[in-house]
Amino acid sequence: MAKKILIVGGVAGGASTAARIRRIDESAEIVMFEKGPHVSFSNCSLPFHLSGIVENSNRLVLMDPVSFKSKYNIEARVQQEVVSIDRAGKRITVKHLVTGEVYEERYDYLVLSPGASPIVPQLEGVQLPHVFTVRNVVDIERLNQYIKEGQVDNIAVIGGGFIGVEVAENLRLAGRNVSLVEFADQIMMPFDYDMVQILHKEMHDKGVELIVGDGLKRVTEQYVELHSGKQVQAQVVVLAIGVRPETKLAVDAGLEIGALGGIKVNANYVTSDPSIYAVGDAIEVYHQLLRKPTRLALAGPAQRQARAAADHLFGMQHQNKGVIGSASIQIFDLACAATGINEKVAKQAGIAADSVYIIAPDKVGLMPDSNPLHFKLVFEVPTGKILGAQAIGKGNADKRIDVIATLISMGGTLEDLKELELTYSPMFSTAKDVVNLAALVALNVLNGRFKQIHVSEVRELVESNAVFIDVREKGEFANGHLVNAINIPLSELRERMHEIPSDVPVYVHCRSAQRSYNAVMALQNSGYNNVFNVSGSFLGICLSEYFNDVTTGREPIVTKYNFK
Ligand SMILES: Cc1cc2nc3c(=O)[nH]c(=O)nc-3n(C[C@H](O)[C@H](O)[C@H](O)COP(=O)(O)OP(=O)(O)OC[C@H]3O[C@@H](n4cnc5c(N)ncnc54)[C@H](O)[C@@H]3O)c2cc1C
């Protein structure tokens, strides 16, 4: 007999499950319930409507119920909310949100993909009509219309995660005055504090007022007040402080919920009831690197889980390898991507980890649009297992991160990355791509061939008058340098080595750490044994210092910033 499969949620996980089931079984009866007016819309493209990159909001909706029926024989019932599950009777109760009708529907199998809803903190003023959240097409249309019709100039976005940053960026591109408020000391948590300073600078340079380390206290008609007492003018407030898995249905039905608040599933996305599957933002998944449950609200994993659940429902095998967390975002002129765990998370998890920060051209320097790519590679010590990477630049950061994501999912090490044979044309990359280069540098560090310090350690060392040798050429030095650095260009190093003390630690840098690496090796090979290369070097130092310097008014440690 044909299986009757009901699906709760008609977007990323729900629609993907439905489509996969239809491809496996032509006879199954598939009904998908969606409480909103649209199924199958591009959640990820919603913020781009605010800038007009996606001009017509109709284009955000990829398929409607009529196409689902005619193309796939899937019944998509919109504006119909599943309000309860009777597990014993294998029935759900549905409420039609327009007519008010309440009815029941029987199932053989039920798939839950209800997603996650934006968190709205219980603070004064959050219910005011000018406070918005962004989850679906209706939300983004309302927000866009309110801003345009009210000719709103000042907008506060609360929360510096992916959604908050994209909303802030697109509103700024639309010419609004945007303040982005983040409670933590940084936006975009997948990036380490040193790398994220590049993103802070980009937001700041493009005219977003970025406020970190301060949280929302209350909302009024004209402004938001922060914990610090600061008042930020805002005629529109967008709350993007995170999402909470939609588990009410599952909880009420007595399904098991995990420690992190998501629906608990097994390796095949089966809940604690063998007739009920769950996928997407509402569930807990297994972190391949941290070896524990996690939550990951991303579209790619939701779609993979949907396929795996559908396959399992029909007895097809699937190997659940867990997640690693790969994500990318465009922030104004910068492509930014990260995968795996960052150094902070690795250390919090008690994993012995180290990292290298490479700044290398994303394509051969002679080529048009060659730009520096900032690349951080995190690896386990002493195994050299690759744990994560972060890339930021005007060029293909995402491509580099996808390479690392592939290696991580296969348990790759620095040796694997060193030997990885990638494509090369001067138009696309360099013969030794930045990812290969990062592996070479990391192997040198891991094997103790030279020592390094990170840009995050430089300020304290400068303030304690440590010896910094800047091996860039004189003209470069004159154009900005660390306040107490000694300039000995690499080209003069061998004649002037006697000027470098051998009884104290010496920190060597250049522009991007390549010339300084050569200098460090020359010094080591001449008997110096307390020499450190500054990973990221002057470019990295300037980028990592700038935002905090200009927003806190602290004393810069450079005479002038260099960003190129
Ligand atoms: C603004 C924004 C930008 C994003 N950008 C990215 C990105 O760039 N990259 C990325 O990987 N991810 C991104 N995401 C996350 C991604 O969209 C989600 O991870 C993905 O959609 C999760 O799929 P899902 O099926 O679990 O939930 P959803 O796609 O949210 O679908 C769940 C649906 O279930 C419906 N529903 C809930 N309860 C019921 C019920 N009881 N009855 C009927 N219907 C119900 C909801 O109305 C909702 O439409 C973004 C999300 C947002 C909001």
Ligand as a Chemical Component Dictionary entry (heavy atoms), coordinates in Angstrom:
data_LIG
# 
_chem_comp.id                   LIG 
_chem_comp.type                 NON-POLYMER 
_chem_comp.pdbx_formal_charge   0 
_chem_comp.three_letter_code    LIG 
# 
loop_
_chem_comp_atom.comp_id 
_chem_comp_atom.atom_id 
_chem_comp_atom.alt_atom_id 
_chem_comp_atom.type_symbol 
_chem_comp_atom.charge 
_chem_comp_atom.model_Cartn_x 
_chem_comp_atom.model_Cartn_y 
_chem_comp_atom.model_Cartn_z 
_chem_comp_atom.pdbx_ordinal 
LIG C1  C1  C 0 17.591 35.936 6.654  1  
LIG C2  C2  C 0 18.211 34.575 6.605  2  
LIG C3  C3  C 0 19.382 34.395 5.887  3  
LIG C4  C4  C 0 19.987 33.132 5.853  4  
LIG N1  N1  N 0 21.151 32.990 5.137  5  
LIG C5  C5  C 0 21.712 31.770 5.060  6  
LIG C6  C6  C 0 22.874 31.566 4.266  7  
LIG O1  O1  O 0 23.377 32.492 3.616  8  
LIG N2  N2  N 0 23.425 30.333 4.233  9  
LIG C7  C7  C 0 22.883 29.290 4.932  10 
LIG O2  O2  O 0 23.399 28.164 4.855  11 
LIG N3  N3  N 0 21.773 29.449 5.695  12 
LIG C8  C8  C 0 21.182 30.653 5.769  13 
LIG N4  N4  N 0 20.047 30.808 6.519  14 
LIG C9  C9  C 0 19.545 29.662 7.307  15 
LIG C10 C10 C 0 18.698 28.732 6.468  16 
LIG O3  O3  O 0 17.712 29.456 5.799  17 
LIG C11 C11 C 0 18.076 27.688 7.383  18 
LIG O4  O4  O 0 19.105 26.975 8.000  19 
LIG C12 C12 C 0 17.190 26.705 6.640  20 
LIG O5  O5  O 0 16.161 27.376 5.963  21 
LIG C13 C13 C 0 16.603 25.689 7.626  22 
LIG O6  O6  O 0 15.652 24.894 6.999  23 
LIG P1  P1  P 0 14.395 24.345 7.833  24 
LIG O7  O7  O 0 13.582 23.566 6.873  25 
LIG O8  O8  O 0 14.868 23.713 9.060  26 
LIG O9  O9  O 0 13.619 25.654 8.289  27 
LIG P2  P2  P 0 12.920 26.762 7.408  28 
LIG O10 O10 O 0 13.535 26.879 6.077  29 
LIG O11 O11 O 0 12.864 27.994 8.251  30 
LIG O12 O12 O 0 11.450 26.212 7.205  31 
LIG C14 C14 C 0 10.603 25.924 8.283  32 
LIG C15 C15 C 0 9.184  26.293 7.919  33 
LIG O13 O13 O 0 8.321  25.583 8.766  34 
LIG C16 C16 C 0 7.162  26.358 9.000  35 
LIG N5  N5  N 0 6.512  25.851 10.214 36 
LIG C17 C17 C 0 7.006  25.849 11.476 37 
LIG N6  N6  N 0 6.141  25.272 12.317 38 
LIG C18 C18 C 0 5.084  24.885 11.576 39 
LIG C19 C19 C 0 3.865  24.244 11.878 40 
LIG N7  N7  N 0 3.581  23.871 13.117 41 
LIG N8  N8  N 0 2.991  24.021 10.885 42 
LIG C20 C20 C 0 3.272  24.388 9.611  43 
LIG N9  N9  N 0 4.403  25.014 9.267  44 
LIG C21 C21 C 0 5.296  25.248 10.238 45 
LIG C22 C22 C 0 7.723  27.753 9.152  46 
LIG O14 O14 O 0 6.729  28.709 8.851  47 
LIG C23 C23 C 0 8.877  27.761 8.147  48 
LIG O15 O15 O 0 8.488  28.400 6.934  49 
LIG C24 C24 C 0 19.404 32.056 6.548  50 
LIG C25 C25 C 0 18.216 32.230 7.266  51 
LIG C26 C26 C 0 17.613 33.484 7.281  52 
LIG C27 C27 C 0 16.333 33.669 8.047  53 
# 
loop_
_chem_comp_bond.comp_id 
_chem_comp_bond.atom_id_1 
_chem_comp_bond.atom_id_2 
_chem_comp_bond.value_order 
_chem_comp_bond.pdbx_ordinal 
LIG C1  C2  SING 1  
LIG C2  C3  SING 2  
LIG C2  C26 DOUB 3  
LIG C3  C4  DOUB 4  
LIG C4  N1  SING 5  
LIG C4  C24 SING 6  
LIG N1  C5  DOUB 7  
LIG C5  C6  SING 8  
LIG C5  C8  SING 9  
LIG C6  O1  DOUB 10 
LIG C6  N2  SING 11 
LIG N2  C7  SING 12 
LIG C7  O2  DOUB 13 
LIG C7  N3  SING 14 
LIG N3  C8  DOUB 15 
LIG C8  N4  SING 16 
LIG N4  C9  SING 17 
LIG N4  C24 SING 18 
LIG C9  C10 SING 19 
LIG C10 O3  SING 20 
LIG C10 C11 SING 21 
LIG C11 O4  SING 22 
LIG C11 C12 SING 23 
LIG C12 O5  SING 24 
LIG C12 C13 SING 25 
LIG C13 O6  SING 26 
LIG O6  P1  SING 27 
LIG P1  O7  DOUB 28 
LIG P1  O8  SING 29 
LIG P1  O9  SING 30 
LIG O9  P2  SING 31 
LIG P2  O10 DOUB 32 
LIG P2  O11 SING 33 
LIG P2  O12 SING 34 
LIG O12 C14 SING 35 
LIG C14 C15 SING 36 
LIG C15 O13 SING 37 
LIG C15 C23 SING 38 
LIG O13 C16 SING 39 
LIG C16 N5  SING 40 
LIG C16 C22 SING 41 
LIG N5  C17 SING 42 
LIG N5  C21 SING 43 
LIG C17 N6  DOUB 44 
LIG N6  C18 SING 45 
LIG C18 C19 SING 46 
LIG C18 C21 DOUB 47 
LIG C19 N7  SING 48 
LIG C19 N8  DOUB 49 
LIG N8  C20 SING 50 
LIG C20 N9  DOUB 51 
LIG N9  C21 SING 52 
LIG C22 O14 SING 53 
LIG C22 C23 SING 54 
LIG C23 O15 SING 55 
LIG C24 C25 DOUB 56 
LIG C25 C26 SING 57 
LIG C26 C27 SING 58 
# 
